[in-house]
Amino acid sequence: MLFRQLFDKESSTYTYLIASGVGREAVIIDPVKTQASAYLGLIEQLDLKLVRAIDTHTHADHVTALGDLRDATGCMTLMGEYTRAECVSDHVSEGETVDVDGVHLKALFTPGHTDESFSFLLDGAGEREDAVFTGDVLLIRGSGRTDFQGGDAYKSYDSIVNKLFTLGDQTFVYPAHDYKGFTVSTIAEERRFNPRLAGKSAEQYAQIMRNLDLPNPKMMDVAVPANLACGQA
Ligand SMILES: [Fe+2]
């Protein structure tokens, strides 16, 4: 399997490019608009054909590259069924699988950070452990804020504890962001060491989230409307 974790320094966003091998069809998850030409260069070098671009949710901290990648490659743009982005051509619901030339991604509805967030579980197909792309719902030793865009701490807790934490222990966790330099974790690790969740009740988690008191993201007023138009508003 061809698997690339790409990083946008400006927004600390991770983007994932996945294909079953060089020369095959590919899917990209959570691409950033300012990095679009870098992705296209890599896609060309690896002789890939981009057929799907996915956003896990409507991002508030960077502008998505979905629209630009669709224009450049003709790929389908995809989000979960509850997105308000009308520019997206393809939608998935809970349990549905996105198949791209031997790559299988199962859609998991994981609201909480936003009310329309999905995670995507990559089937390792016996070649590697499964991996879950959690967007901002579950981060490494943290979790995405729940105070805007229909966020809800109780839903976040439920998505993480009752859905993501039921995945296999060794499932890799690949979030959409990291601010400390961590690149990957596992479900077992997060279940045990995530300070917001390990041994915490839903009420305790909600209290932690309430007390975060975060400023709005710098780009929020630009990014959210832009992303409802696939980054082309
Ligand atoms: Fe987000």
Residues whose N, C-alpha, C, O or C-beta is under 5 A from the ligand:
A	BS01	LIG	T58 H59 A60 D136
